Amino acid sequence: MAGSEAAWQVAQAGLPVIIHEMRGVVGTFAHQTDNLAELVCSNSFRSDDDEANAVGLLHWEMRQANGLIMEMADAHKLPAGSALAVDRNAFSSAVTKRLFAHPNVSVERGEITELPDWAQTIIATGPLTSGALTASIRAAAGEESLAFFDAIAPIVHFDSINMEKAWFQSRYDKGETEADRTAYLNCPMDKTQYEGFIDALISAEKTEFKDWEKDTPYFDGCLPIEVMAERGRETLRWGPMKPVGLTNPHQPEIKAHAVVQLRRDNALGTLFNIVGFQTKMKYGAQKAVFQSIPGLEEAEFARLGGIHRNTFINSPILLDRQMCLKSNPNIRMAGQITGVEGYVESTAMGLLAGRMAIADAAGTPLLPPPNTTAMGALITHITGDADAKHFQPMNVNFGLFPPIDAKQGRKNRKVRYKAYTDRAKADFLTWLT
């Protein structure tokens, strides 16, 4: 995601760029194709509300900067309420075709095993950086890389879902169109079913970690569902299985104790992913546990969940404000390897790295956006504000922004968030021009 965006920004500025992509020659645990910008976990870019949500604001900023990833996401969006979800295969295929067709872009397949000595390099290898390159980065940076576990949610064939039990509805009927308001499938549970489900999650056979992985932390924004269950029996009812804002048309007079939601994963509507159900259960256990969900008794899975070890660097120590390695200013780092979390955040760091590389080529270094903007808040966090001793991946959120001055916004969250986004938009447009 970050590498594709960085390459696009450079190419659009009229400069030649070479994309080095190892997939197609060397694969990874999580990827299934050799396309650029392949989505390996959720197909959601999360909220698209640019007035009340920090990630929606980040969408807006990238659109203003003519980002390729947002253009292709908008072109291949699926109904998802107020969120921006995409057809994952159509999206990555479109990004790949646009870059391959660009006259200033060339693509070379093959693994880069050592940090190169080119004049300008952007390392945007994501969380699944190959072992050889990781070792080279570690040696050059003089600092141990950090790591965390990330998990993947399963995908279900729609025609295997029992629609006599499940129903279409977005929570609180959110969305501008009927398709948005019916973008989610819901499977209800009563209290007995929920308690049995929690028991099954906790007792299911899990993937065992190797000795060298045992101290690797989880990213709290993408916890395996069984880890959430182990933290408290009600945790899931306050998380991905919360029953609020939904009415079961099959039994409108009965309030569900918990609800499992599935979101459309492709434009045809033939595949749905189980929202928030990242898992480290073994495959046999996954089928047994997930088929205990009402409506999914005969579910057929296009992909089961999984867990993989992600790598990121200690950016507050290793990177300067230009996103360059302090030990090697010819090398920029971008994307999830820098310690941002999420598709959109990773892409935004690629966009900035590309624009900074363009400015360097012109001999006029580009200052980062102000920290009152979504992009500026992220780059400020990873290159200076974060506590290096306890550095962990971070999604964009208003807690990274300088506080607003408006007194009325301190008590009213809606007013406060609107003040954040108004200020950010004005400051971002100033920076962009």
Secondary structure as UniProt FT lines:
FT   HELIX           2..12
FT   TURN            13..14
FT   STRAND          17..21
FT   TURN            23..25
FT   TURN            36..37
FT   STRAND          44..47
FT   TURN            50..52
FT   HELIX           54..64
FT   TURN            65..66
FT   HELIX           68..75
FT   STRAND          77..78
FT   TURN            81..82
FT   STRAND          83..86
FT   HELIX           88..101
FT   TURN            103..104
FT   STRAND          105..109
FT   STRAND          121..123
FT   HELIX           126..128
FT   HELIX           131..141
FT   STRAND          146..152
FT   STRAND          155..157
FT   HELIX           158..160
FT   TURN            163..165
FT   STRAND          167..168
FT   HELIX           171..173
FT   HELIX           178..181
FT   STRAND          184..189
FT   HELIX           191..203
FT   HELIX           211..213
FT   TURN            214..215
FT   HELIX           220..222
FT   HELIX           225..230
FT   TURN            233..235
FT   HELIX           236..238
FT   TURN            239..241
FT   TURN            244..245
FT   TURN            249..250
FT   TURN            252..253
FT   STRAND          258..264
FT   TURN            267..268
FT   STRAND          271..274
FT   TURN            275..276
FT   HELIX           283..290
FT   TURN            291..292
FT   TURN            294..295
FT   TURN            297..298
FT   STRAND          301..303
FT   STRAND          306..312
FT   HELIX           315..318
FT   TURN            321..322
FT   STRAND          324..325
FT   TURN            326..327
FT   STRAND          328..333
FT   HELIX           336..338
FT   HELIX           343..361
FT   TURN            362..363
FT   TURN            371..372
FT   HELIX           374..380
FT   HELIX           381..385
FT   HELIX           388..390
FT   HELIX           398..400
FT   HELIX           407..410
FT   HELIX           413..432
//
